[in-house]
Amino acid sequence: MTDQQPTINIENLVKYLEPLIRRVIREELTNVVKDAPGLFYLNPEMPIYKDMEEIQQRKSNGQIKLYSHNEALGE
C-alpha cells in the first residue's frame, strides 16, 4: 500500500482558503467592534481615508462595482 498525497494548485488553494479567511476576519472584526465600539476613527489625513475617498470616486465614475455583503460572501 502506498500513501498518496493529494496535490492542489494555487487556484484551488485560493478557492478553498479565501472564503475561510474572509469568514475568520469578519468574525474577528465583529468581535473587536463589539468589545471596543469607539476604536475605529478615520482622520482625513490618514492614507486609508484617502484610499476610501478614491474608491468612492471610482464607484461614482462607474470604474468599479462594489458588491453587497450577500453578493460578495454568499450569505
Residue, then its C-alpha position, 0 to 999 in steps of 0.5 A: m500500500t502506498d500513501q498518496q498525497p493529494t496535490i492542489n494548485i494555487e487556484n484551488l488553494v485560493k478557492y478553498l482558503e479565501p472564503l475561510i479567511r474572509r469568514v475568520i476576519r469578519e468574525e474577528l472584526t465583529n468581535v473587536v467592534k463589539d468589545a471596543p465600539g469607539l476604536f475605529y476613527l478615520n482622520p482625513e489625513m490618514p492614507i486609508y481615508k484617502d484610499m476610501e475617498e478614491i474608491q468612492q470616486r471610482k464607484s461614482n465614475g462607474q470604474i468599479k462595482l462594489y458588491s453587497h455583503n450577500e453578493a460578495l460572501g454568499e450569505 
